[in-house]
Amino acid sequence: METILSVLQVIISVIVVFLVLMHSGKDAGLSGAFGVGSGTGPLGGGSMVERNLNRWTIFFAILFILNAIVLLKRPWA
């Protein structure tokens, strides 16, 4: 079980890093290379793609934290 969660943690962390790099910053970052919108809206995301990118980043960040907590508090050890 620990091995499965550890491998899952690595996969999630790679996804989180990729999603964070996709976000546009002051210089549009990598998101400009992939066509992610650079406009601004009421919550910072100008396009539907940007809002979905924000949602996926938050989802995987929470998943990363929860998996880390489960790995730290593993009852089977």
PDB file of N, CA, C and O in Angstrom:
ATOM      1  N   MET A   1       0.822  -1.195   0.000  1.00  0.00           N
ATOM      2  CA  MET A   1       0.000   0.000   0.000  1.00  0.00           C
ATOM      3  C   MET A   1       0.869   1.264   0.000  1.00  0.00           C
ATOM      4  O   MET A   1       0.581   2.244  -0.687  1.00  0.00           O
ATOM      5  N   GLU A   2       1.935   1.202   0.791  1.00  0.00           N
ATOM      6  CA  GLU A   2       2.833   2.362   0.865  1.00  0.00           C
ATOM      7  C   GLU A   2       3.498   2.634  -0.481  1.00  0.00           C
ATOM      8  O   GLU A   2       3.683   3.788  -0.865  1.00  0.00           O
ATOM      9  N   THR A   3       3.853   1.576  -1.189  1.00  0.00           N
ATOM     10  CA  THR A   3       4.492   1.737  -2.497  1.00  0.00           C
ATOM     11  C   THR A   3       3.533   2.379  -3.496  1.00  0.00           C
ATOM     12  O   THR A   3       3.929   3.247  -4.275  1.00  0.00           O
ATOM     13  N   ILE A   4       2.284   1.955  -3.473  1.00  0.00           N
ATOM     14  CA  ILE A   4       1.287   2.514  -4.384  1.00  0.00           C
ATOM     15  C   ILE A   4       1.094   4.001  -4.108  1.00  0.00           C
ATOM     16  O   ILE A   4       1.055   4.807  -5.038  1.00  0.00           O
ATOM     17  N   LEU A   5       0.974   4.366  -2.830  1.00  0.00           N
ATOM     18  CA  LEU A   5       0.784   5.773  -2.476  1.00  0.00           C
ATOM     19  C   LEU A   5       2.021   6.607  -2.789  1.00  0.00           C
ATOM     20  O   LEU A   5       1.905   7.773  -3.167  1.00  0.00           O
ATOM     21  N   SER A   6       3.194   6.022  -2.635  1.00  0.00           N
ATOM     22  CA  SER A   6       4.429   6.748  -2.956  1.00  0.00           C
ATOM     23  C   SER A   6       4.545   7.017  -4.453  1.00  0.00           C
ATOM     24  O   SER A   6       4.912   8.118  -4.863  1.00  0.00           O
ATOM     25  N   VAL A   7       4.233   6.018  -5.260  1.00  0.00           N
ATOM     26  CA  VAL A   7       4.262   6.205  -6.709  1.00  0.00           C
ATOM     27  C   VAL A   7       3.200   7.226  -7.115  1.00  0.00           C
ATOM     28  O   VAL A   7       3.451   8.071  -7.974  1.00  0.00           O
ATOM     29  N   LEU A   8       2.021   7.153  -6.507  1.00  0.00           N
ATOM     30  CA  LEU A   8       0.960   8.117  -6.779  1.00  0.00           C
ATOM     31  C   LEU A   8       1.400   9.534  -6.405  1.00  0.00           C
ATOM     32  O   LEU A   8       1.066  10.494  -7.100  1.00  0.00           O
ATOM     33  N   GLN A   9       2.144   9.662  -5.313  1.00  0.00           N
ATOM     34  CA  GLN A   9       2.631  10.976  -4.882  1.00  0.00           C
ATOM     35  C   GLN A   9       3.582  11.574  -5.920  1.00  0.00           C
ATOM     36  O   GLN A   9       3.522  12.769  -6.207  1.00  0.00           O
ATOM     37  N   VAL A  10       4.444  10.749  -6.472  1.00  0.00           N
ATOM     38  CA  VAL A  10       5.383  11.233  -7.488  1.00  0.00           C
ATOM     39  C   VAL A  10       4.629  11.670  -8.743  1.00  0.00           C
ATOM     40  O   VAL A  10       4.933  12.712  -9.324  1.00  0.00           O
ATOM     41  N   ILE A  11       3.653  10.875  -9.154  1.00  0.00           N
ATOM     42  CA  ILE A  11       2.867  11.219 -10.345  1.00  0.00           C
ATOM     43  C   ILE A  11       2.108  12.522 -10.130  1.00  0.00           C
ATOM     44  O   ILE A  11       2.093  13.389 -11.004  1.00  0.00           O
ATOM     45  N   ILE A  12       1.479  12.657  -8.965  1.00  0.00           N
ATOM     46  CA  ILE A  12       0.726  13.875  -8.657  1.00  0.00           C
ATOM     47  C   ILE A  12       1.658  15.080  -8.619  1.00  0.00           C
ATOM     48  O   ILE A  12       1.303  16.152  -9.108  1.00  0.00           O
ATOM     49  N   SER A  13       2.834  14.914  -8.048  1.00  0.00           N
ATOM     50  CA  SER A  13       3.761  16.045  -7.957  1.00  0.00           C
ATOM     51  C   SER A  13       4.219  16.504  -9.340  1.00  0.00           C
ATOM     52  O   SER A  13       4.363  17.705  -9.567  1.00  0.00           O
ATOM     53  N   VAL A  14       4.449  15.578 -10.262  1.00  0.00           N
ATOM     54  CA  VAL A  14       4.827  15.953 -11.626  1.00  0.00           C
ATOM     55  C   VAL A  14       3.678  16.710 -12.299  1.00  0.00           C
ATOM     56  O   VAL A  14       3.904  17.694 -13.003  1.00  0.00           O
ATOM     57  N   ILE A  15       2.447  16.243 -12.078  1.00  0.00           N
ATOM     58  CA  ILE A  15       1.280  16.917 -12.652  1.00  0.00           C
ATOM     59  C   ILE A  15       1.143  18.329 -12.085  1.00  0.00           C
ATOM     60  O   ILE A  15       0.861  19.268 -12.829  1.00  0.00           O
ATOM     61  N   VAL A  16       1.341  18.486 -10.772  1.00  0.00           N
ATOM     62  CA  VAL A  16       1.228  19.807 -10.145  1.00  0.00           C
ATOM     63  C   VAL A  16       2.289  20.755 -10.704  1.00  0.00           C
ATOM     64  O   VAL A  16       1.994  21.912 -11.000  1.00  0.00           O
ATOM     65  N   VAL A  17       3.508  20.273 -10.846  1.00  0.00           N
ATOM     66  CA  VAL A  17       4.574  21.115 -11.399  1.00  0.00           C
ATOM     67  C   VAL A  17       4.220  21.544 -12.819  1.00  0.00           C
ATOM     68  O   VAL A  17       4.381  22.713 -13.170  1.00  0.00           O
ATOM     69  N   PHE A  18       3.742  20.618 -13.630  1.00  0.00           N
ATOM     70  CA  PHE A  18       3.357  20.943 -15.004  1.00  0.00           C
ATOM     71  C   PHE A  18       2.230  21.971 -15.026  1.00  0.00           C
ATOM     72  O   PHE A  18       2.277  22.925 -15.802  1.00  0.00           O
ATOM     73  N   LEU A  19       1.218  21.782 -14.179  1.00  0.00           N
ATOM     74  CA  LEU A  19       0.089  22.713 -14.152  1.00  0.00           C
ATOM     75  C   LEU A  19       0.519  24.107 -13.694  1.00  0.00           C
ATOM     76  O   LEU A  19       0.045  25.107 -14.235  1.00  0.00           O
ATOM     77  N   VAL A  20       1.398  24.180 -12.718  1.00  0.00           N
ATOM     78  CA  VAL A  20       1.869  25.480 -12.242  1.00  0.00           C
ATOM     79  C   VAL A  20       2.673  26.183 -13.337  1.00  0.00           C
ATOM     80  O   VAL A  20       2.563  27.397 -13.510  1.00  0.00           O
ATOM     81  N   LEU A  21       3.471  25.426 -14.068  1.00  0.00           N
ATOM     82  CA  LEU A  21       4.242  26.030 -15.155  1.00  0.00           C
ATOM     83  C   LEU A  21       3.349  26.507 -16.295  1.00  0.00           C
ATOM     84  O   LEU A  21       3.730  27.409 -17.040  1.00  0.00           O
ATOM     85  N   MET A  22       2.186  25.922 -16.436  1.00  0.00           N
ATOM     86  CA  MET A  22       1.256  26.330 -17.488  1.00  0.00           C
ATOM     87  C   MET A  22       0.614  27.684 -17.202  1.00  0.00           C
ATOM     88  O   MET A  22       0.145  28.349 -18.125  1.00  0.00           O
ATOM     89  N   HIS A  23       0.585  28.102 -15.935  1.00  0.00           N
ATOM     90  CA  HIS A  23      -0.045  29.373 -15.583  1.00  0.00           C
ATOM     91  C   HIS A  23       0.727  30.538 -16.165  1.00  0.00           C
ATOM     92  O   HIS A  23       1.954  30.511 -16.256  1.00  0.00           O
ATOM     93  N   SER A  24      -0.011  31.555 -16.555  1.00  0.00           N
ATOM     94  CA  SER A  24       0.642  32.739 -17.097  1.00  0.00           C
ATOM     95  C   SER A  24       1.077  33.638 -15.955  1.00  0.00           C
ATOM     96  O   SER A  24       0.349  33.845 -14.985  1.00  0.00           O
ATOM     97  N   GLY A  25       2.255  34.154 -16.094  1.00  0.00           N
ATOM     98  CA  GLY A  25       2.777  35.081 -15.110  1.00  0.00           C
ATOM     99  C   GLY A  25       2.905  36.449 -15.739  1.00  0.00           C
ATOM    100  O   GLY A  25       2.128  36.807 -16.625  1.00  0.00           O
ATOM    101  N   LYS A  26       3.880  37.215 -15.288  1.00  0.00           N
ATOM    102  CA  LYS A  26       4.092  38.548 -15.846  1.00  0.00           C
ATOM    103  C   LYS A  26       4.519  38.466 -17.312  1.00  0.00           C
ATOM    104  O   LYS A  26       4.177  39.341 -18.108  1.00  0.00           O
ATOM    105  N   ASP A  27       5.251  37.437 -17.665  1.00  0.00           N
ATOM    106  CA  ASP A  27       5.753  37.301 -19.030  1.00  0.00           C
ATOM    107  C   ASP A  27       5.012  36.229 -19.820  1.00  0.00           C
ATOM    108  O   ASP A  27       5.518  35.769 -20.843  1.00  0.00           O
ATOM    109  N   ALA A  28       3.852  35.827 -19.382  1.00  0.00           N
ATOM    110  CA  ALA A  28       2.998  34.816 -20.013  1.00  0.00           C
ATOM    111  C   ALA A  28       3.521  33.402 -19.831  1.00  0.00           C
ATOM    112  O   ALA A  28       2.772  32.459 -20.086  1.00  0.00           O
ATOM    113  N   GLY A  29       4.740  33.202 -19.413  1.00  0.00           N
ATOM    114  CA  GLY A  29       5.264  31.885 -19.084  1.00  0.00           C
ATOM    115  C   GLY A  29       5.071  30.849 -20.177  1.00  0.00           C
ATOM    116  O   GLY A  29       5.022  31.179 -21.362  1.00  0.00           O
ATOM    117  N   LEU A  30       4.961  29.595 -19.764  1.00  0.00           N
ATOM    118  CA  LEU A  30       4.764  28.515 -20.715  1.00  0.00           C
ATOM    119  C   LEU A  30       3.347  28.500 -21.266  1.00  0.00           C
ATOM    120  O   LEU A  30       3.096  27.918 -22.321  1.00  0.00           O
ATOM    121  N   SER A  31       2.424  29.131 -20.564  1.00  0.00           N
ATOM    122  CA  SER A  31       1.039  29.093 -21.022  1.00  0.00           C
ATOM    123  C   SER A  31       0.874  29.793 -22.361  1.00  0.00           C
ATOM    124  O   SER A  31      -0.006  29.425 -23.139  1.00  0.00           O
ATOM    125  N   GLY A  32       1.690  30.783 -22.643  1.00  0.00           N
ATOM    126  CA  GLY A  32       1.630  31.460 -23.932  1.00  0.00           C
ATOM    127  C   GLY A  32       2.044  30.543 -25.078  1.00  0.00           C
ATOM    128  O   GLY A  32       1.555  30.675 -26.200  1.00  0.00           O
ATOM    129  N   ALA A  33       2.946  29.616 -24.784  1.00  0.00           N
ATOM    130  CA  ALA A  33       3.402  28.688 -25.816  1.00  0.00           C
ATOM    131  C   ALA A  33       2.311  27.698 -26.202  1.00  0.00           C
ATOM    132  O   ALA A  33       2.306  27.181 -27.319  1.00  0.00           O
ATOM    133  N   PHE A  34       1.392  27.434 -25.285  1.00  0.00           N
ATOM    134  CA  PHE A  34       0.346  26.456 -25.541  1.00  0.00           C
ATOM    135  C   PHE A  34      -1.009  27.104 -25.795  1.00  0.00           C
ATOM    136  O   PHE A  34      -2.015  26.400 -25.881  1.00  0.00           O
ATOM    137  N   GLY A  35      -1.056  28.405 -25.916  1.00  0.00           N
ATOM    138  CA  GLY A  35      -2.281  29.082 -26.293  1.00  0.00           C
ATOM    139  C   GLY A  35      -3.262  29.331 -25.173  1.00  0.00           C
ATOM    140  O   GLY A  35      -4.434  29.597 -25.440  1.00  0.00           O
ATOM    141  N   VAL A  36      -2.829  29.256 -23.927  1.00  0.00           N
ATOM    142  CA  VAL A  36      -3.726  29.550 -22.815  1.00  0.00           C
ATOM    143  C   VAL A  36      -3.966  31.049 -22.786  1.00  0.00           C
ATOM    144  O   VAL A  36      -3.032  31.833 -22.951  1.00  0.00           O
ATOM    145  N   GLY A  37      -5.223  31.454 -22.576  1.00  0.00           N
ATOM    146  CA  GLY A  37      -5.579  32.876 -22.620  1.00  0.00           C
ATOM    147  C   GLY A  37      -4.814  33.712 -21.616  1.00  0.00           C
ATOM    148  O   GLY A  37      -4.478  33.253 -20.525  1.00  0.00           O
ATOM    149  N   SER A  38      -4.547  34.945 -22.002  1.00  0.00           N
ATOM    150  CA  SER A  38      -3.804  35.831 -21.118  1.00  0.00           C
ATOM    151  C   SER A  38      -4.655  36.980 -20.607  1.00  0.00           C
ATOM    152  O   SER A  38      -4.150  37.867 -19.917  1.00  0.00           O
ATOM    153  N   GLY A  39      -5.936  36.974 -20.935  1.00  0.00           N
ATOM    154  CA  GLY A  39      -6.816  38.042 -20.472  1.00  0.00           C
ATOM    155  C   GLY A  39      -7.106  37.912 -18.994  1.00  0.00           C
ATOM    156  O   GLY A  39      -6.855  36.870 -18.388  1.00  0.00           O
ATOM    157  N   THR A  40      -7.638  38.981 -18.417  1.00  0.00           N
ATOM    158  CA  THR A  40      -7.944  38.939 -16.997  1.00  0.00           C
ATOM    159  C   THR A  40      -9.435  39.117 -16.796  1.00  0.00           C
ATOM    160  O   THR A  40     -10.100  39.859 -17.519  1.00  0.00           O
ATOM    161  N   GLY A  41      -9.934  38.427 -15.806  1.00  0.00           N
ATOM    162  CA  GLY A  41     -11.346  38.511 -15.470  1.00  0.00           C
ATOM    163  C   GLY A  41     -11.505  38.820 -14.001  1.00  0.00           C
ATOM    164  O   GLY A  41     -10.542  39.231 -13.354  1.00  0.00           O
ATOM    165  N   PRO A  42     -12.689  38.634 -13.458  1.00  0.00           N
ATOM    166  CA  PRO A  42     -12.911  38.966 -12.053  1.00  0.00           C
ATOM    167  C   PRO A  42     -12.092  38.120 -11.084  1.00  0.00           C
ATOM    168  O   PRO A  42     -11.762  38.587  -9.993  1.00  0.00           O
ATOM    169  N   LEU A  43     -11.757  36.881 -11.460  1.00  0.00           N
ATOM    170  CA  LEU A  43     -10.969  36.021 -10.583  1.00  0.00           C
ATOM    171  C   LEU A  43      -9.576  35.766 -11.115  1.00  0.00           C
ATOM    172  O   LEU A  43      -8.908  34.840 -10.655  1.00  0.00           O
ATOM    173  N   GLY A  44      -9.122  36.546 -12.055  1.00  0.00           N
ATOM    174  CA  GLY A  44      -7.781  36.420 -12.582  1.00  0.00           C
ATOM    175  C   GLY A  44      -7.701  35.644 -13.882  1.00  0.00           C
ATOM    176  O   GLY A  44      -6.769  35.861 -14.656  1.00  0.00           O
ATOM    177  N   GLY A  45      -8.647  34.739 -14.157  1.00  0.00           N
ATOM    178  CA  GLY A  45      -8.606  33.973 -15.390  1.00  0.00           C
ATOM    179  C   GLY A  45      -9.497  34.616 -16.426  1.00  0.00           C
ATOM    180  O   GLY A  45     -10.686  34.822 -16.185  1.00  0.00           O
ATOM    181  N   GLY A  46      -8.943  34.931 -17.560  1.00  0.00           N
ATOM    182  CA  GLY A  46      -9.702  35.626 -18.581  1.00  0.00           C
ATOM    183  C   GLY A  46     -10.529  34.703 -19.449  1.00  0.00           C
ATOM    184  O   GLY A  46     -11.591  35.091 -19.934  1.00  0.00           O
ATOM    185  N   SER A  47     -10.058  33.495 -19.647  1.00  0.00           N
ATOM    186  CA  SER A  47     -10.758  32.589 -20.532  1.00  0.00           C
ATOM    187  C   SER A  47     -11.212  31.361 -19.765  1.00  0.00           C
ATOM    188  O   SER A  47     -10.829  31.142 -18.616  1.00  0.00           O
ATOM    189  N   MET A  48     -12.030  30.574 -20.425  1.00  0.00           N
ATOM    190  CA  MET A  48     -12.501  29.333 -19.822  1.00  0.00           C
ATOM    191  C   MET A  48     -11.334  28.380 -19.598  1.00  0.00           C
ATOM    192  O   MET A  48     -11.318  27.630 -18.623  1.00  0.00           O
ATOM    193  N   VAL A  49     -10.363  28.411 -20.499  1.00  0.00           N
ATOM    194  CA  VAL A  49      -9.197  27.544 -20.361  1.00  0.00           C
ATOM    195  C   VAL A  49      -8.407  27.920 -19.113  1.00  0.00           C
ATOM    196  O   VAL A  49      -7.954  27.046 -18.374  1.00  0.00           O
ATOM    197  N   GLU A  50      -8.246  29.205 -18.883  1.00  0.00           N
ATOM    198  CA  GLU A  50      -7.502  29.668 -17.704  1.00  0.00           C
ATOM    199  C   GLU A  50      -8.227  29.288 -16.413  1.00  0.00           C
ATOM    200  O   GLU A  50      -7.593  28.872 -15.444  1.00  0.00           O
ATOM    201  N   ARG A  51      -9.544  29.429 -16.399  1.00  0.00           N
ATOM    202  CA  ARG A  51     -10.314  29.050 -15.210  1.00  0.00           C
ATOM    203  C   ARG A  51     -10.216  27.550 -14.962  1.00  0.00           C
ATOM    204  O   ARG A  51     -10.064  27.120 -13.818  1.00  0.00           O
ATOM    205  N   ASN A  52     -10.301  26.752 -16.022  1.00  0.00           N
ATOM    206  CA  ASN A  52     -10.166  25.302 -15.859  1.00  0.00           C
ATOM    207  C   ASN A  52      -8.765  24.925 -15.400  1.00  0.00           C
ATOM    208  O   ASN A  52      -8.599  23.999 -14.606  1.00  0.00           O
ATOM    209  N   LEU A  53      -7.764  25.630 -15.891  1.00  0.00           N
ATOM    210  CA  LEU A  53      -6.395  25.385 -15.442  1.00  0.00           C
ATOM    211  C   LEU A  53      -6.266  25.678 -13.951  1.00  0.00           C
ATOM    212  O   LEU A  53      -5.608  24.934 -13.225  1.00  0.00           O
ATOM    213  N   ASN A  54      -6.893  26.757 -13.496  1.00  0.00           N
ATOM    214  CA  ASN A  54      -6.889  27.067 -12.065  1.00  0.00           C
ATOM    215  C   ASN A  54      -7.565  25.972 -11.258  1.00  0.00           C
ATOM    216  O   ASN A  54      -7.060  25.564 -10.212  1.00  0.00           O
ATOM    217  N   ARG A  55      -8.699  25.499 -11.739  1.00  0.00           N
ATOM    218  CA  ARG A  55      -9.437  24.445 -11.021  1.00  0.00           C
ATOM    219  C   ARG A  55      -8.638  23.154 -10.942  1.00  0.00           C
ATOM    220  O   ARG A  55      -8.584  22.519  -9.889  1.00  0.00           O
ATOM    221  N   TRP A  56      -8.016  22.762 -12.055  1.00  0.00           N
ATOM    222  CA  TRP A  56      -7.222  21.530 -12.057  1.00  0.00           C
ATOM    223  C   TRP A  56      -5.993  21.660 -11.149  1.00  0.00           C
ATOM    224  O   TRP A  56      -5.610  20.705 -10.473  1.00  0.00           O
ATOM    225  N   THR A  57      -5.388  22.831 -11.141  1.00  0.00           N
ATOM    226  CA  THR A  57      -4.229  23.043 -10.267  1.00  0.00           C
ATOM    227  C   THR A  57      -4.619  22.928  -8.807  1.00  0.00           C
ATOM    228  O   THR A  57      -3.914  22.291  -8.024  1.00  0.00           O
ATOM    229  N   ILE A  58      -5.728  23.535  -8.433  1.00  0.00           N
ATOM    230  CA  ILE A  58      -6.206  23.458  -7.053  1.00  0.00           C
ATOM    231  C   ILE A  58      -6.563  22.019  -6.691  1.00  0.00           C
ATOM    232  O   ILE A  58      -6.224  21.547  -5.605  1.00  0.00           O
ATOM    233  N   PHE A  59      -7.245  21.323  -7.595  1.00  0.00           N
ATOM    234  CA  PHE A  59      -7.640  19.940  -7.345  1.00  0.00           C
ATOM    235  C   PHE A  59      -6.422  19.056  -7.084  1.00  0.00           C
ATOM    236  O   PHE A  59      -6.393  18.307  -6.108  1.00  0.00           O
ATOM    237  N   PHE A  60      -5.418  19.142  -7.956  1.00  0.00           N
ATOM    238  CA  PHE A  60      -4.241  18.293  -7.795  1.00  0.00           C
ATOM    239  C   PHE A  60      -3.379  18.728  -6.608  1.00  0.00           C
ATOM    240  O   PHE A  60      -2.711  17.890  -6.001  1.00  0.00           O
ATOM    241  N   ALA A  61      -3.380  20.009  -6.266  1.00  0.00           N
ATOM    242  CA  ALA A  61      -2.644  20.455  -5.079  1.00  0.00           C
ATOM    243  C   ALA A  61      -3.282  19.884  -3.808  1.00  0.00           C
ATOM    244  O   ALA A  61      -2.575  19.442  -2.902  1.00  0.00           O
ATOM    245  N   ILE A  62      -4.605  19.895  -3.743  1.00  0.00           N
ATOM    246  CA  ILE A  62      -5.295  19.319  -2.586  1.00  0.00           C
ATOM    247  C   ILE A  62      -5.060  17.817  -2.534  1.00  0.00           C
ATOM    248  O   ILE A  62      -4.831  17.260  -1.460  1.00  0.00           O
ATOM    249  N   LEU A  63      -5.117  17.158  -3.687  1.00  0.00           N
ATOM    250  CA  LEU A  63      -4.843  15.723  -3.752  1.00  0.00           C
ATOM    251  C   LEU A  63      -3.425  15.415  -3.279  1.00  0.00           C
ATOM    252  O   LEU A  63      -3.200  14.429  -2.577  1.00  0.00           O
ATOM    253  N   PHE A  64      -2.469  16.264  -3.666  1.00  0.00           N
ATOM    254  CA  PHE A  64      -1.082  16.103  -3.246  1.00  0.00           C
ATOM    255  C   PHE A  64      -0.958  16.201  -1.724  1.00  0.00           C
ATOM    256  O   PHE A  64      -0.289  15.381  -1.095  1.00  0.00           O
ATOM    257  N   ILE A  65      -1.605  17.202  -1.144  1.00  0.00           N
ATOM    258  CA  ILE A  65      -1.536  17.403   0.311  1.00  0.00           C
ATOM    259  C   ILE A  65      -2.185  16.242   1.053  1.00  0.00           C
ATOM    260  O   ILE A  65      -1.632  15.739   2.030  1.00  0.00           O
ATOM    261  N   LEU A  66      -3.363  15.816   0.588  1.00  0.00           N
ATOM    262  CA  LEU A  66      -4.054  14.698   1.250  1.00  0.00           C
ATOM    263  C   LEU A  66      -3.240  13.411   1.168  1.00  0.00           C
ATOM    264  O   LEU A  66      -3.156  12.664   2.143  1.00  0.00           O
ATOM    265  N   ASN A  67      -2.648  13.154   0.018  1.00  0.00           N
ATOM    266  CA  ASN A  67      -1.824  11.958  -0.129  1.00  0.00           C
ATOM    267  C   ASN A  67      -0.588  12.030   0.770  1.00  0.00           C
ATOM    268  O   ASN A  67      -0.175  11.018   1.337  1.00  0.00           O
ATOM    269  N   ALA A  68      -0.003  13.207   0.901  1.00  0.00           N
ATOM    270  CA  ALA A  68       1.154  13.372   1.789  1.00  0.00           C
ATOM    271  C   ALA A  68       0.767  13.109   3.241  1.00  0.00           C
ATOM    272  O   ALA A  68       1.519  12.478   3.984  1.00  0.00           O
ATOM    273  N   ILE A  69      -0.407  13.594   3.642  1.00  0.00           N
ATOM    274  CA  ILE A  69      -0.874  13.364   5.014  1.00  0.00           C
ATOM    275  C   ILE A  69      -1.111  11.883   5.251  1.00  0.00           C
ATOM    276  O   ILE A  69      -0.754  11.362   6.308  1.00  0.00           O
ATOM    277  N   VAL A  70      -1.710  11.197   4.283  1.00  0.00           N
ATOM    278  CA  VAL A  70      -1.948   9.752   4.418  1.00  0.00           C
ATOM    279  C   VAL A  70      -0.625   9.009   4.513  1.00  0.00           C
ATOM    280  O   VAL A  70      -0.492   8.071   5.299  1.00  0.00           O
ATOM    281  N   LEU A  71       0.357   9.424   3.714  1.00  0.00           N
ATOM    282  CA  LEU A  71       1.667   8.772   3.788  1.00  0.00           C
ATOM    283  C   LEU A  71       2.362   9.003   5.125  1.00  0.00           C
ATOM    284  O   LEU A  71       3.046   8.116   5.636  1.00  0.00           O
ATOM    285  N   LEU A  72       2.186  10.190   5.689  1.00  0.00           N
ATOM    286  CA  LEU A  72       2.804  10.505   6.978  1.00  0.00           C
ATOM    287  C   LEU A  72       2.106   9.813   8.140  1.00  0.00           C
ATOM    288  O   LEU A  72       2.750   9.424   9.114  1.00  0.00           O
ATOM    289  N   LYS A  73       0.805   9.661   8.040  1.00  0.00           N
ATOM    290  CA  LYS A  73       0.008   9.062   9.127  1.00  0.00           C
ATOM    291  C   LYS A  73      -0.356   7.605   8.842  1.00  0.00           C
ATOM    292  O   LYS A  73      -1.341   7.092   9.376  1.00  0.00           O
ATOM    293  N   ARG A  74       0.420   6.954   8.021  1.00  0.00           N
ATOM    294  CA  ARG A  74       0.086   5.589   7.611  1.00  0.00           C
ATOM    295  C   ARG A  74      -0.063   4.660   8.824  1.00  0.00           C
ATOM    296  O   ARG A  74       0.877   4.474   9.597  1.00  0.00           O
ATOM    297  N   PRO A  75      -1.245   4.091   8.973  1.00  0.00           N
ATOM    298  CA  PRO A  75      -1.498   3.221  10.123  1.00  0.00           C
ATOM    299  C   PRO A  75      -0.910   1.827   9.951  1.00  0.00           C
ATOM    300  O   PRO A  75      -0.830   1.077  10.924  1.00  0.00           O
ATOM    301  N   TRP A  76      -0.498   1.461   8.742  1.00  0.00           N
ATOM    302  CA  TRP A  76      -0.004   0.123   8.506  1.00  0.00           C
ATOM    303  C   TRP A  76       1.466  -0.039   8.820  1.00  0.00           C
ATOM    304  O   TRP A  76       1.993  -1.149   8.741  1.00  0.00           O
ATOM    305  N   ALA A  77       2.152   1.056   9.179  1.00  0.00           N
ATOM    306  CA  ALA A  77       3.590   0.975   9.473  1.00  0.00           C
ATOM    307  C   ALA A  77       3.843   0.615  10.906  1.00  0.00           C
ATOM    308  O   ALA A  77       4.997   0.506  11.320  1.00  0.00           O
TER     309      ALA A  77
END
